[in-house]
């Protein structure tokens, strides 16, 4: 296999099997969304029993930005000097309100819809469970959570969690395999969940952009066990589900060592790039319980120290 995206594959055991369309994938995942939310809440509750909240004092006098006045804002929050410059009312936001904010993004691109015969769920389903569990756990700790790339500000409490869950569980597929590069306030944090089977240059752009803003990030790589172990033998056809490039291997087992080496190299590059930016990186397999992933990552977010998990 060549190229860092080549491991986003599907293996064909029968040529007569009809390919599942994107719409069918979305409908199938959508039918499982309520159980996914229940699972996420259970995972978060398990971790919450042994963790304390992350509520903390921020820099209350540091100016962040002006934003448009909303109905829920108090009239005393209006900055009349700034508002006098236009036809709209503006509120002055300070960094303390953003310091306890966490933006979450999970990859829902076609490569995340992959599920091998040795996995219990797709990568997208596990990434969704992790994202929702993170949101639930952070809300319990007094954080504000938001979906990275959306205009809505991060929100606290159960209403904020419900809105976040609704968006994640209604948008089950996306053509975007990388998160958007948007402005964020200093001292905030982001959690990015993907398979990261993409050219490393795209990930480096993410690190440079958010690192320059003073944002701390946490990358989680979710892989199917077949993508790590390459358990296929004999004549096997592989397809990159996004580019539709195909490769026929007459003896798939002969590729195993080289493939594992390439994957290990990619993971090392990602980990080292994150460490240079003072971010964290972790890997997770879909055949293992999500609780371990959530616990290790939550501890790293709280202390912001490098971590590894499987």
Backbone torsions as a table, in degrees:
resi	resn	phi	psi	omega
1	UNK	NA	144.2	-179.0
2	UNK	-125.1	148.2	177.9
3	UNK	86.2	148.0	-175.3
4	UNK	-74.7	-8.6	179.5
5	UNK	-97.9	-0.2	-169.0
6	UNK	-72.4	-13.7	-178.9
7	UNK	-86.2	1.5	173.5
8	UNK	-82.4	82.3	-167.0
9	UNK	-123.2	165.5	166.8
10	UNK	-126.3	144.8	179.6
11	UNK	-110.4	130.9	-176.3
12	UNK	-99.4	112.6	176.0
13	UNK	-89.6	-23.2	-179.1
14	UNK	-143.1	125.8	-177.9
15	UNK	-71.1	-18.0	-176.6
16	UNK	-86.5	-8.6	-179.2
17	UNK	-71.2	127.5	-178.2
18	UNK	-71.8	134.5	179.6
19	UNK	-70.4	141.6	179.3
20	UNK	-82.3	128.7	-178.9
21	UNK	-77.3	163.5	178.4
22	UNK	-61.0	-39.5	179.9
23	UNK	-64.0	-42.0	178.6
24	UNK	-65.1	-37.2	176.7
25	UNK	-62.5	-44.1	-179.6
26	UNK	-63.4	-43.3	-180.0
27	UNK	-64.9	-39.9	179.5
28	UNK	-65.2	-43.7	178.3
29	UNK	-67.6	-39.3	-179.9
30	UNK	-61.1	-33.9	178.6
31	UNK	-65.9	-20.7	-177.9
32	UNK	-100.6	3.4	-173.3
33	UNK	-63.9	-44.8	177.0
34	UNK	-56.1	-46.6	175.0
35	UNK	-59.3	-34.3	178.0
36	UNK	-63.1	-41.6	178.9
37	UNK	-66.1	-41.0	177.9
38	UNK	-62.1	-43.5	178.7
39	UNK	-62.2	-42.1	-179.8
40	UNK	-62.8	-41.1	179.2
41	UNK	-64.9	-38.3	178.7
42	UNK	-67.3	-41.6	177.8
43	UNK	-61.8	-45.8	180.0
44	UNK	-63.7	-40.2	-179.6
45	UNK	-63.9	-37.0	178.3
46	UNK	-62.2	-43.9	-179.0
47	UNK	-72.1	-37.9	-176.2
48	UNK	-63.0	-26.0	-179.1
49	UNK	-64.0	-25.9	-178.0
50	UNK	-113.6	9.0	-177.8
51	UNK	-124.2	153.6	174.8
52	UNK	-103.3	162.5	179.8
53	UNK	-66.5	163.5	-178.7
54	UNK	-107.3	20.3	-179.0
55	UNK	-62.2	133.0	-176.1
56	UNK	-152.6	161.7	178.8
57	UNK	-82.4	136.8	179.4
58	UNK	-111.6	-165.9	-178.6
59	UNK	-91.8	88.3	-169.5
60	UNK	-68.6	-18.6	-176.6
61	UNK	-99.8	-3.2	-176.2
62	UNK	-82.7	121.5	179.5
63	UNK	-71.0	138.5	176.6
64	UNK	-109.8	-64.5	-175.2
65	UNK	-164.6	166.9	168.8
66	UNK	-96.1	143.3	173.3
67	UNK	-138.1	162.0	180.0
68	UNK	-64.4	141.9	177.7
69	UNK	-65.3	137.5	177.1
70	UNK	-116.5	161.0	-175.2
71	UNK	-59.3	-33.7	-176.8
72	UNK	-78.6	-8.1	179.9
73	UNK	-76.7	146.3	175.1
74	UNK	-74.5	148.6	-178.5
75	UNK	-63.9	-28.0	179.1
76	UNK	-69.2	-12.7	-179.9
77	UNK	-83.7	-8.4	-177.3
78	UNK	-69.7	133.6	172.9
79	UNK	-93.9	100.9	-171.8
80	UNK	-70.0	-30.7	179.5
81	UNK	-65.7	-45.7	178.2
82	UNK	-68.0	-38.0	-178.3
83	UNK	-66.2	-30.0	-178.4
84	UNK	-67.8	-15.5	-178.1
85	UNK	-83.0	-8.7	-179.4
86	UNK	-146.1	-172.7	179.4
87	UNK	-92.3	5.8	-177.5
88	UNK	-117.4	158.6	175.5
89	UNK	-91.9	140.1	-178.3
90	UNK	-126.4	148.7	177.0
91	UNK	-113.7	138.0	176.2
92	UNK	-87.4	118.8	178.7
93	UNK	-99.3	142.5	179.9
94	UNK	-113.9	158.5	-170.8
95	UNK	-68.6	-20.3	179.5
96	UNK	-62.1	-32.1	-178.9
97	UNK	-72.7	-21.9	-178.6
98	UNK	-98.8	-18.4	-175.8
99	UNK	-63.4	-27.5	-179.9
100	UNK	-102.9	29.4	-178.8
101	UNK	-108.2	140.0	178.3
102	UNK	-128.4	124.9	175.2
103	UNK	-99.0	136.4	-176.2
104	UNK	-121.2	138.8	175.3
105	UNK	-137.7	134.9	173.5
106	UNK	-127.4	138.2	-176.7
107	UNK	-72.5	127.8	176.5
108	UNK	-123.0	24.9	-179.0
109	UNK	-73.1	168.3	-176.2
110	UNK	-54.7	-35.1	-178.2
111	UNK	-63.7	-24.0	-179.3
112	UNK	-79.5	-7.7	179.5
113	UNK	-84.3	2.0	-175.5
114	UNK	-74.3	139.4	175.3
115	UNK	-147.8	119.6	179.7
116	UNK	-86.7	175.8	-179.3
117	UNK	-71.0	-12.9	-179.7
118	UNK	-102.2	3.0	-179.2
119	UNK	-103.8	159.1	-180.0
120	UNK	-99.7	-13.1	-178.9
121	UNK	-158.5	166.4	174.6
122	UNK	-74.6	163.0	176.1
123	UNK	-64.1	-36.0	179.2
124	UNK	-63.6	-41.5	178.6
125	UNK	-63.3	-43.8	179.6
126	UNK	-67.9	-39.5	177.9
127	UNK	-62.8	-37.5	177.8
128	UNK	-66.4	-43.3	177.5
129	UNK	-60.2	-45.1	179.6
130	UNK	-63.2	-43.6	-179.6
131	UNK	-62.7	-44.8	179.7
132	UNK	-67.7	-37.7	178.7
133	UNK	-67.0	-41.1	174.8
134	UNK	-58.3	-47.8	-178.7
135	UNK	-60.0	-45.6	-179.8
136	UNK	-61.7	-44.2	-178.7
137	UNK	-67.1	-41.3	179.8
138	UNK	-67.4	-38.0	176.6
139	UNK	-61.5	-41.1	177.8
140	UNK	-60.7	-31.3	-179.2
141	UNK	-87.5	8.4	176.7
142	UNK	88.7	11.4	-179.4
143	UNK	-82.6	162.9	166.7
144	UNK	-100.9	137.8	-179.3
145	UNK	-124.6	148.0	178.7
146	UNK	-148.5	163.8	177.4
147	UNK	-94.1	120.1	-177.5
148	UNK	-61.4	131.7	178.9
149	UNK	100.1	-9.5	177.9
150	UNK	-100.2	152.7	-175.1
151	UNK	-73.8	-23.6	-176.4
152	UNK	-65.7	138.3	178.1
153	UNK	-70.9	158.8	176.9
154	UNK	-63.5	145.9	-174.2
155	UNK	-125.7	149.5	177.9
156	UNK	-95.3	170.7	169.1
157	UNK	73.1	-180.0	-177.4
158	UNK	-63.1	-38.4	176.7
159	UNK	-58.6	-40.1	177.9
160	UNK	-64.4	-40.3	178.4
161	UNK	-65.1	-41.8	-179.4
162	UNK	-63.4	-41.2	178.6
163	UNK	-65.4	-42.1	179.0
164	UNK	-62.6	-45.0	-179.7
165	UNK	-64.2	-38.4	-179.9
166	UNK	-62.5	-42.8	-178.9
167	UNK	-65.7	-43.8	-177.9
168	UNK	-67.9	-34.2	-175.4
169	UNK	-88.9	-5.9	174.8
170	UNK	-103.9	-24.5	176.0
171	UNK	-103.1	86.3	-173.1
172	UNK	-89.9	-14.8	178.4
173	UNK	-136.1	154.1	-180.0
174	UNK	-155.2	152.5	175.9
175	UNK	-90.2	-4.7	-177.4
176	UNK	-92.9	115.1	179.1
177	UNK	-94.9	-1.2	176.2
178	UNK	-131.7	148.6	179.8
179	UNK	-71.0	157.4	179.4
180	UNK	-72.1	150.4	176.0
181	UNK	-96.5	103.5	-175.2
182	UNK	-126.8	158.4	176.9
183	UNK	-72.4	137.5	176.2
184	UNK	-135.7	153.3	178.6
185	UNK	-73.0	154.7	175.0
186	UNK	-60.4	154.8	175.1
187	UNK	74.9	-4.6	174.8
188	UNK	-81.5	170.4	-179.5
189	UNK	-132.0	154.9	177.6
190	UNK	-130.1	145.6	175.2
191	UNK	-117.8	120.6	-175.9
192	UNK	-118.4	121.2	-175.5
193	UNK	-119.0	121.1	-177.5
194	UNK	-160.6	174.4	170.7
195	UNK	-84.1	-15.9	177.9
196	UNK	54.1	29.6	174.5
197	UNK	-90.5	69.1	-174.0
198	UNK	-145.3	156.8	178.0
199	UNK	-51.4	135.6	-173.9
200	UNK	-60.9	-24.5	-178.3
201	UNK	-60.7	-36.4	178.8
202	UNK	-65.5	-38.9	178.4
203	UNK	-68.2	-39.7	178.8
204	UNK	-62.8	-36.1	176.3
205	UNK	-62.6	-40.0	178.0
206	UNK	-62.0	-46.6	-179.2
207	UNK	-61.6	-44.8	-178.3
208	UNK	-66.0	-42.4	-177.5
209	UNK	-62.2	-55.9	-175.4
210	UNK	-75.1	-29.3	175.4
211	UNK	-63.8	-37.4	179.5
212	UNK	-67.5	-19.5	179.1
213	UNK	-90.3	-2.6	-177.1
214	UNK	80.0	19.8	180.0
215	UNK	-93.6	138.6	176.6
216	UNK	-100.6	139.6	-174.2
217	UNK	-128.0	162.1	-178.8
218	UNK	-137.4	114.5	179.3
219	UNK	-98.9	130.9	175.9
220	UNK	-121.9	125.5	179.9
221	UNK	-101.3	116.3	179.3
222	UNK	-103.5	121.1	-179.1
223	UNK	-127.1	148.4	170.1
224	UNK	-74.4	145.3	179.4
225	UNK	-57.2	-31.9	178.1
226	UNK	-67.6	-28.8	178.4
227	UNK	-73.4	-22.2	175.8
228	UNK	-90.0	-41.5	-170.9
229	UNK	-95.9	-20.8	-173.5
230	UNK	45.2	68.5	-172.0
231	UNK	-82.6	7.2	-173.6
232	UNK	-79.3	145.1	178.8
233	UNK	-127.1	153.9	175.2
234	UNK	73.7	-157.8	-176.9
235	UNK	-71.6	118.0	-175.8
236	UNK	-141.7	136.2	175.8
237	UNK	-105.0	127.9	178.6
238	UNK	-108.3	144.3	178.4
239	UNK	-135.6	132.4	169.1
240	UNK	-75.7	114.7	-171.4
241	UNK	-70.0	-12.8	179.2
242	UNK	-98.2	-44.7	179.8
243	UNK	-89.4	-14.6	-178.5
244	UNK	67.8	12.0	173.8
245	UNK	-68.6	139.4	-177.8
246	UNK	-122.6	151.8	176.2
247	UNK	-141.0	130.1	178.7
248	UNK	-100.4	120.4	177.0
249	UNK	-105.5	123.7	179.2
250	UNK	-74.5	-32.0	176.1
251	UNK	-134.7	89.7	-175.5
252	UNK	-59.8	-30.8	-178.2
253	UNK	-64.7	-22.9	179.8
254	UNK	-72.0	-16.1	179.8
255	UNK	-90.7	-9.8	-167.1
256	UNK	-58.9	-50.9	-175.8
257	UNK	-64.0	-46.0	179.8
258	UNK	-64.2	-40.2	179.4
259	UNK	-62.6	-46.6	179.4
260	UNK	-62.0	-35.7	177.1
261	UNK	-65.1	-41.1	177.8
262	UNK	-64.2	-42.3	180.0
263	UNK	-65.3	-42.2	177.7
264	UNK	-62.6	-37.6	178.1
265	UNK	-65.2	-41.3	177.4
266	UNK	-62.5	-44.0	-179.8
267	UNK	-63.5	-38.4	177.5
268	UNK	-64.7	-43.0	177.7
269	UNK	-59.5	-45.0	179.9
270	UNK	-62.9	-45.3	-178.7
271	UNK	-62.8	-45.3	-179.2
272	UNK	-66.4	-39.0	178.0
273	UNK	-63.1	-39.8	178.4
274	UNK	-66.3	-42.5	-179.7
275	UNK	-63.4	-38.5	178.5
276	UNK	-63.2	-28.9	-178.7
277	UNK	-94.1	3.0	-175.1
278	UNK	62.9	35.8	172.0
279	UNK	-104.6	177.3	176.8
280	UNK	-120.6	155.3	-179.9
281	UNK	-137.9	141.4	178.9
282	UNK	-148.2	155.6	176.1
283	UNK	-116.6	149.2	179.8
284	UNK	-146.1	139.3	178.2
285	UNK	-105.4	143.9	-176.6
286	UNK	-73.4	-9.4	177.1
287	UNK	-92.6	9.6	179.1
288	UNK	-121.1	153.8	-174.9
289	UNK	-61.6	143.3	-179.9
290	UNK	-73.5	-16.6	-177.4
291	UNK	-59.1	-41.8	-179.7
292	UNK	-62.9	-40.0	178.4
293	UNK	-63.4	-44.6	-177.0
294	UNK	-66.7	-43.5	-177.5
295	UNK	-62.6	-48.2	-178.1
296	UNK	-64.5	-42.0	-178.6
297	UNK	-69.6	-39.7	179.8
298	UNK	-64.5	-39.7	177.3
299	UNK	-63.2	-39.4	179.7
300	UNK	-68.4	-37.8	177.8
301	UNK	-64.3	-41.3	-178.4
302	UNK	-65.6	-44.9	-177.5
303	UNK	-98.3	-13.3	-173.3
304	UNK	46.5	67.0	174.7
305	UNK	-126.8	153.2	179.2
306	UNK	-60.5	143.9	-179.1
307	UNK	-145.6	159.0	174.1
308	UNK	-131.4	146.8	176.8
309	UNK	-153.1	159.2	177.9
310	UNK	-127.6	NA	NA
